[in-house]
Amino acid sequence: MAKLIPYEGSKGRKLGFKRVRLDRPFEPKESQLDLFDQGAREHQVQRLRHLNPFEKGLQLDGKNDDLARKLYLEAIQSGVCVADAYCNLGILHARIGETAKAINSFTQALKHDARHLEAHYNLANMYYDAGNFALAKIHYEVALELEESFPEVVYNLALTHISLGEIEEAVRHLEQYMLQTDEDPDTKALLYLLRTRL
């Protein structure tokens, strides 16, 4: 449902923010043959007119972030996909280094939906980057409770356990991560190093 957005964290975290996406995203056709199919073009324009502000914001997110921000705010004000809009708005703030605004947006998403998976995950990433590993751990654990098969959460939770000196828990989560994903040589090496410390 959500698309992973690359994000370079300051603490060397491997996996980044998760933006809320729709199950049926609008994908415009790129073929030149479509230029001659007037019926298809009219249908495409018709679909664009019926998008709500959140859906319009998704179309522009990553392309025109200022307009996407305005559309997410419009969605919030009109009560459309409020938690999702706050979550994606938080990512836009984080991209430009507005940490306090990003954290506020993620917590607003949780205010509207306490079980919002992406908001918990993204808020945990913010706390991890800020060095508040105890709060990061709590939000990663909540996200893991909401979705057990979320490898990014498992991996980042393992890194959080390492930062807190909880090596046994880190090993357990890295083993779980390895079961959920293809074998990653870096993760395998990290797991080996941690096992030698036990």
Residue, then its C-alpha position, 0 to 999 in steps of 0.5 A: m500500500a505504501k511506497l518506500i522513499p529513499y532517505e539518507g539518515s544521519k545515523g547510517r540507517k539503511l532503510g528510510f521513510k515510507r509514504v502512504r500510497l493508494d491501492r489504485p494509483f493513477e498512472p498516466k500513459e506515456s505512449q505517443l500513440d495515445l496522443f491520437d486516441q482522443g477518447a483515451r485522453e478525455h477519459q484521462v482528463q476526466r479521471l484527473r478531475h475526480l481526484n481528491p486533494f490527497e490523490k492529487g498531492l500523491q501525483l505531485d509528491g517528489k515532483n513538485d513538493d510545494l504544490a503537493r504540500k498545499l494539496y495535503l493541507e487542503a486534504i486535511q482541511s477538507g477531512v479527506c485521508v487526514a492521517d495519510a495526508y499528515c504522514n506524507l506531509g511529515i515526509l516532505h518536512a523531513r526532506i528539507g530538514e524541518t525536524a520539528k514540523a515532521i515530528n508534529s505531522f507524524t504525531q498528528a497522523l497518529k492523533h487521527d489514526a492511532r494505528h497508522l502504520e507508516a506514521h509510527y514507522n516514520l516517527a520512529n525513523m525521526y527519533y532514531d535520527a535524533g538519537n532518541f533510541a528509546l522512543a524510536k524503539i517504542h514506535y518500531e515495536v508498535a509498527l511491528e505489532l501492526e504489520e509483522s511482515f514489514p522488513e524495514v521495521v525489523y531491520n531498523l529495530a535491530l539497529t535501534h537495539i544495537s544502539l541501546g546495547e541490546i545485542e541479543e534482541a538485535v541478533r533476534h531481529l536481524e535473523q528475522y529480517m534475514l528470513q523475510t528478505d534475500e540474503d544481504p552480505d552486509t546484514k549477514a556480516l553484521l549478524y556474524l559480528l554481533r553473534t561473536r559478542l554474545 
